[in-house]
Amino acid sequence: MTGQTDQRLNELGITLPEPAKAAANYAPYVIAGNTIYIAGQLPMADGKVAITGKVGDAVTTDQAQEAARLCALNILAQAKSAADGDLDRVRCVKLGGFVNATPDFVDHPQVLNGASKLIGEVLGDRGLHARFAAGAGSLPFDASVEIDAVFEID
């Protein structure tokens, strides 16, 4: 039986990627009590970082929003894995995002809107979350954006 969230993904024409394996000595997610902590996700597509470079220089705000959207797709893939394949069991509590940006770039929240919008479209009311967005001098693999997440699971 397909859950409501899977039906919503289908309506949106979204296929979640395979959850990424950890790139180093950490877990892609950890469940503690009824909380899922998802490690930072990069804008991966087809097994590689899809959007690289500094926002405010080689990367536009629109491109960075797309990078944040890709991060959110990867976050949802991890959450689905953690919830034994049932996204109906989860609620997004918080997103935290880092933007690989030039020192004068100040629209970090606009970039993270790419992720927040997707999470809301997919999860509806269960997608309303707290959030932070911060600039970073660099990110792993020169990714433009990295986002981690906290979910509640029932």
C-alpha positions, 0 to 999 in steps of 0.5 A: 500500500502506498502512503499519502506522502508517496502519493504526494511525491508521485503527484509532484513528479518526484522520485527520491534518490537512493539514500547516500552512504556516508562519505567518512566516519559517520552515519547518514542518520541516527535515531535517538528516541523519536528523533531522526538526526540526518547528517548534512546532505549535499546537492547530489544528483546521479552520484555526484555533486551537481552544483559547485562553487561560491554563491555570489560568484560562479553560482547565482541565488537561483542556482543555489536554491536548486542546490538546496532543493537537491539537498532536500531530496536527499534529506527526504531519502534519508528520512524515508530510509530511517522510517522503514520506507514510510514518510507518513511517519515523519515530521520535519522539525528543523533544517540547518543550512550552510551556503558556500558564499562570497563574503559579501553574499547576504541572501542565505535565507533565500537559498535555503527557501529551495529546501524549505519549499520542497519539504513543505510541498511534500510533507504539508503541515508536517513539513513546517520547521525551524531553520537556520541559514549561514554562510561558509567559506567552503564546503566539502567537494566545493558544494554550493550548499549543505543542509542537515535536518532533524525529524520527529518519527512516530 
